[in-house]
């Protein structure tokens, strides 16, 4: 009578070849998946791609709690006379416990998180995403290259942490500050935040408006200013406060915020200065104007800042408009009468839909300019 143990061993050795081949194929697929995954991990991707994880997880389900790996050398069958309890050179079985595989499908995410990313890095990335929420300028900035360069140099200085752009209404302060915010975004690891105060006249609403721009909530048991200090204290942020002249009485809170947050810089646009010790002022001049007594050639004249803005905005309402030797002196005089103020030039150019340059110059008045584009920044 054949002992049960020997009978079981005999059955194991007499398994059909197709089953052995199937298990070999499964083993090779699993091995390839592990090799590829390891290479990708070492390459810095940090996770097993979802398609590989899906393959391996499926194989785990199908094959049970262990994976048999077969390595065949010269012979495709084990020697029946050998001791089956001892693995031979032609029949190697490696058992991999299921709980040691740690194969999990990556959680769905809009962005792959690089290896070594910490909670602080993730928070910094979230804060930096606020830069992407900056208002998008509807038109390109014209004729401010020199001023942009000067203000950029000022903000790069360690001793300049509060810079106020001043100028009359219509000087283009908002548009200028918005361009700076986009240009300097990469210089601030925690982002650039634009706070529009044009509609705010109540000083008590300034801090809540900043909260909204930063995407934070007021803390219980804390004053709004203390909560703001706590949030910004360790962040490298450029805070842009636009149209501050309406709430200039809160300038003291701006000074307190700067004192508590060493990495914070603030760019303010206002018709008047804040009168605090940390403040630096940059008066924004009007656009450069042509010399009416010595007008250059048409190509050079069209590159003048005030003229270029008038041409651009005129073509927006009247695509066929061109600067010619006939209308160039008239357009130059229009820009000069408007003192090179961007808002006034844009409002005048909006009338080119119905008027010729000469008719516009003749009828030029403040009443005529009322009722232009509603969303032109100051």
C-alpha positions as a printed Julia matrix, in Angstrom:
378×3 Matrix{Float64}:
   0.0     0.0     0.0
   1.34    3.42   -1.0
   1.75    5.85    1.93
  -0.42    9.02    1.69
   2.6    11.33    1.69
   4.22    9.47   -1.21
   0.88    9.42   -3.03
   0.59   13.22   -2.7
   4.14   13.71   -3.93
   3.45   11.45   -6.9
   0.34   13.5    -7.77
   2.36   16.71   -7.57
   4.93   15.35   -9.99
   2.27   14.14  -12.41
   0.51   17.51  -12.86
  -0.24   18.22  -16.51
   2.38   20.18  -18.45
  -0.19   22.79  -19.54
  -0.77   23.68  -15.89
   2.94   24.03  -15.29
   3.22   26.19  -18.41
   0.36   28.4   -17.27
   1.9    28.87  -13.86
   5.24   29.64  -15.5
   3.62   32.33  -17.66
   1.95   33.84  -14.62
   5.25   33.82  -12.75
   7.08   35.52  -15.62
   4.42   38.25  -15.88
   4.63   38.9   -12.15
   8.42   38.97  -12.25
   8.37   41.42  -15.17
   5.91   43.63  -13.32
   8.14   43.71  -10.26
  11.26   44.48  -12.3
   9.59   47.32  -14.22
   8.08   48.75  -11.04
  11.44   48.67   -9.27
  13.11   50.48  -12.18
  10.43   53.16  -12.17
  10.75   53.62   -8.42
  14.5    54.02   -8.7
  13.94   56.47  -11.56
  12.23   58.8    -9.14
   8.56   58.33  -10.01
   7.87   57.21   -6.48
   4.81   55.0    -7.17
   3.95   51.85   -9.09
   1.97   52.9   -12.16
  -1.68   52.06  -11.87
  -1.7    49.66  -14.81
   1.13   47.56  -13.32
  -0.48   47.59   -9.9
  -3.73   46.42  -11.46
  -1.98   43.5   -13.21
  -0.15   42.39  -10.07
  -3.22   42.79   -7.85
  -5.25   40.66  -10.28
  -2.58   37.97  -10.26
  -2.56   38.01   -6.47
  -6.3    37.36   -6.47
  -6.05   34.55   -9.04
  -3.03   32.76   -7.66
  -3.78   32.81   -3.93
  -1.38   33.44   -1.09
   1.89   32.42   -2.82
   3.58   32.87   -6.17
   5.53   29.9    -7.6
   8.55   30.99   -9.59
  10.09   28.37  -11.85
  13.58   28.6   -13.18
  14.27   26.04  -15.91
  17.78   25.33  -17.04
  18.7    22.4   -19.29
  15.74   20.16  -18.36
  12.01   21.05  -18.34
  11.07   18.29  -15.86
  12.35   17.46  -12.4
  13.95   14.09  -11.78
  11.21   11.83  -10.35
  13.81    9.86   -8.41
  15.08   12.91   -6.53
  13.86   13.88   -3.09
  10.9    16.17   -3.7
  11.34   17.81   -0.29
  14.65   19.33   -1.47
  14.59   21.85   -4.3
  16.84   20.88   -7.16
  18.73   23.08   -9.62
  15.98   22.62  -12.15
  12.96   23.16   -9.88
  13.0    26.23   -7.64
   9.92   27.44   -5.76
   9.91   30.83   -4.05
   6.92   31.55   -1.81
   6.07   35.25   -1.47
   3.57   35.95    1.35
   0.69   38.09    0.19
   1.04   40.52    3.07
   4.6    41.33    2.06
   3.75   42.55   -1.43
   2.29   45.92   -0.35
   0.68   46.42   -3.73
  -1.86   49.22   -3.54
  -3.41   51.16   -6.35
  -2.39   54.83   -6.1
  -5.17   57.17   -5.03
  -6.58   59.28   -7.84
  -4.89   62.68   -7.85
  -4.71   65.52  -10.35
  -0.94   65.67   -9.84
   1.65   63.0    -9.05
   3.37   63.81   -5.76
   7.16   63.48   -6.11
   9.09   61.28   -3.68
  10.32   63.04   -0.57
   7.41   65.5    -0.53
   6.54   66.46    3.04
   3.43   68.01    4.51
   5.18   71.38    4.54
   5.95   71.04    0.84
   2.32   70.19    0.09
   1.12   73.19    2.08
   3.58   75.41    0.25
   2.34   74.04   -3.09
  -1.26   74.8    -2.07
  -0.3    78.33   -1.13
   1.64   78.79   -4.34
  -1.4    77.75   -6.37
  -3.01   81.02   -5.29
  -0.67   82.69   -7.74
  -2.66   80.96  -10.46
  -5.76   82.82   -9.23
  -4.34   86.21  -10.18
  -6.67   88.15  -12.48
  -5.68   87.72  -16.11
  -5.01   91.08  -17.82
  -7.36   91.53  -20.78
  -4.78   93.46  -22.81
  -0.96   93.58  -22.92
   0.81   96.26  -20.91
   2.22   98.93  -23.21
   5.09  101.31  -22.62
   6.03  100.43  -19.04
   9.24   98.45  -19.54
  11.45  100.98  -17.75
   9.09  101.34  -14.78
   8.66   97.57  -14.47
  12.43   97.15  -14.3
  12.8    99.85  -11.62
  10.05   98.49   -9.38
  11.37   94.93   -9.78
  14.76   96.1    -8.54
  13.16   97.88   -5.59
  11.18   94.83   -4.5
  14.29   92.65   -4.73
  15.97   94.7    -1.99
  15.78   93.33    1.54
  15.07   96.78    2.99
  12.02   97.38    0.74
   9.07   95.46    2.17
   6.28   97.97    1.6
   6.15   99.71   -1.77
   3.35  102.12   -2.67
   2.63  102.9    -6.31
   1.12  106.37   -6.37
  -0.47  108.41   -9.12
  -3.7   110.13  -10.12
  -6.79  108.22  -11.14
  -6.36  106.78  -14.6
  -2.56  106.51  -14.37
  -2.73  102.72  -14.84
  -1.66  101.71  -11.33
  -3.88   98.62  -11.17
  -2.8    97.34  -14.56
   0.84   97.99  -13.69
   0.61   96.19  -10.32
  -1.13   93.22  -11.92
   1.66   92.88  -14.48
   4.22   92.99  -11.67
   2.33   90.3    -9.77
   2.52   87.95  -12.75
   6.16   88.8   -13.5
   7.34   88.28   -9.91
   5.31   85.18   -9.04
   8.32   82.87   -9.35
  10.27   84.95   -6.82
   7.92   84.14   -3.93
   7.82   80.51   -2.87
   4.39   80.84   -1.23
   2.83   82.83   -4.04
   1.5    86.25   -4.94
  -1.95   87.29   -3.73
  -3.93   90.11   -5.37
  -6.48   91.86   -3.14
  -8.93   94.15   -4.98
 -10.15   96.93   -2.67
 -11.87   99.11   -5.28
 -15.31   98.22   -3.93
 -14.31   98.46   -0.24
 -14.93  101.73    1.62
 -15.36  100.36    5.15
 -11.96   99.96    6.85
 -13.33   97.08    8.94
 -13.75   95.02    5.78
 -10.11   95.2     4.69
  -8.84   92.24    6.75
 -11.86   90.02    5.86
 -11.24   90.86    2.19
  -7.61   89.77    2.56
  -8.85   86.58    4.25
 -11.03   85.86    1.25
  -8.17   86.4    -1.19
  -5.93   84.07    0.84
  -8.68   81.47    1.19
  -8.54   81.29    4.99
 -11.15   81.44    7.73
 -11.2    83.67   10.78
  -9.98   81.93   13.93
 -12.16   81.62   17.0
 -10.89   83.62   19.97
  -8.51   85.66   17.79
  -8.79   89.1    16.34
  -8.82   89.18   12.52
  -5.39   90.82   12.45
  -3.86   88.25   14.82
  -5.3    85.41   12.76
  -3.8    86.97    9.61
  -0.41   87.34   11.29
  -0.48   83.7    12.37
  -1.27   82.49    8.87
   1.29   84.6     7.0
   4.04   84.66    9.63
   6.28   81.96    8.12
   5.31   82.46    4.48
   7.21   84.17    1.68
   4.37   86.04    0.03
   3.87   89.16   -2.07
   0.57   90.75   -1.06
  -0.84   93.26   -3.58
  -3.37   95.71   -2.1
  -5.07   97.55   -4.94
  -6.89  100.92   -4.59
  -5.88  101.42   -0.99
  -6.68  105.16   -0.9
 -10.27  104.36    0.07
  -9.21  102.58    3.28
  -5.96  104.39    4.03
  -6.93  104.64    7.71
  -5.98  100.94    8.04
  -2.34  101.68    7.18
  -1.37  100.99   10.79
  -2.62   97.41   10.45
  -0.47   96.98    7.34
   2.57   98.13    9.34
   1.74   95.69   12.17
   1.38   92.83    9.7
   4.79   93.59    8.18
   6.42   93.7    11.62
   5.05   90.25   12.51
   5.83   88.54    9.18
   9.53   88.77    8.22
   9.14   87.13    4.79
   6.13   89.19    3.73
   6.28   91.99    1.15
   3.39   94.28    0.29
   2.77   96.2    -2.93
   0.11   98.92   -2.62
  -1.57  101.02   -5.29
  -3.01  104.28   -3.98
  -3.6   107.91   -4.89
  -1.91  108.83   -1.61
   0.87  107.38    0.48
   0.23  105.42    3.68
   2.52  107.48    5.93
   4.11  104.54    7.76
   7.81  104.12    8.5
   8.38  101.01    6.36
   6.91  102.63    3.25
   8.76  103.32    0.0
   6.97  105.31   -2.68
   7.15  104.93   -6.46
   5.2   107.61   -8.36
   3.92  106.07  -11.59
   4.42  108.6   -14.38
   2.1   109.06  -17.4
   2.94  107.31  -20.64
   5.68  108.83  -22.78
   4.32  111.37  -25.27
   5.56  112.34  -28.75
   7.12  115.73  -29.4
   4.46  117.6   -31.37
   7.05  119.99  -32.82
   9.26  117.22  -34.18
   7.23  114.13  -34.99
   9.38  111.17  -36.04
   8.66  108.84  -38.96
   5.49  106.74  -38.77
   7.24  103.56  -37.7
   9.03  105.27  -34.82
   5.94  107.29  -33.89
   3.81  104.15  -33.64
   6.28  102.78  -31.05
   5.7   105.7   -28.72
   3.89  104.39  -25.62
   0.87  106.72  -25.72
   0.49  106.38  -29.48
   0.83  102.57  -29.35
  -1.92  102.36  -26.73
  -4.25  104.58  -28.77
  -3.63  102.5   -31.91
  -4.19   99.2   -30.1
  -7.47  100.27  -28.49
  -8.72  101.94  -31.7
  -8.12   98.75  -33.67
 -10.07   96.81  -31.04
 -13.23   98.75  -31.97
 -12.31   99.55  -35.57
 -10.04   96.81  -36.99
  -9.26   98.77  -40.15
  -7.73  101.73  -38.32
  -4.13  102.52  -39.29
  -1.75  105.3   -38.39
  -1.02  107.32  -41.54
   0.9   110.45  -42.41
  -2.47  112.24  -42.56
  -3.88  111.28  -39.16
  -0.6   110.91  -37.22
  -0.37  114.59  -36.12
  -4.01  114.5   -34.96
  -3.55  111.29  -32.96
  -0.39  112.69  -31.39
  -2.27  115.81  -30.29
  -5.11  113.73  -28.84
  -2.65  111.77  -26.69
  -0.92  114.97  -25.59
  -4.2   116.64  -24.6
  -4.99  113.61  -22.49
  -1.63  113.99  -20.68
  -0.59  110.45  -21.5
  -3.02  108.96  -18.96
  -3.78  105.37  -20.02
  -7.41  105.42  -18.89
  -8.17  108.65  -20.76
  -6.47  107.35  -23.92
  -8.44  104.1   -23.79
 -11.74  105.94  -23.33
 -10.94  108.25  -26.24
  -9.93  105.36  -28.49
 -13.26  103.68  -27.76
 -14.93  106.58  -29.63
 -13.03  105.74  -32.81
 -15.82  103.32  -33.68
 -17.91  106.29  -34.86
 -15.53  109.24  -35.12
 -12.48  110.07  -37.2
  -9.34  111.24  -35.37
 -10.02  114.84  -36.44
 -13.65  114.7   -35.28
 -12.54  113.19  -31.99
 -10.0   115.96  -31.44
 -12.59  118.61  -32.22
 -15.16  117.22  -29.84
 -12.72  116.13  -27.17
 -14.08  116.89  -23.7
 -14.66  115.17  -20.39
 -18.32  114.7   -21.2
 -17.38  112.88  -24.38
 -15.13  110.46  -22.51
 -17.77  109.44  -19.98
 -19.33  106.07  -20.73
 -16.38  104.17  -22.17
 -15.32  100.66  -21.16
 -16.65   99.84  -17.68
 -13.9    97.5   -16.53
 -10.84   99.65  -17.34
  -8.57   99.62  -14.23
  -7.38  102.8   -12.61
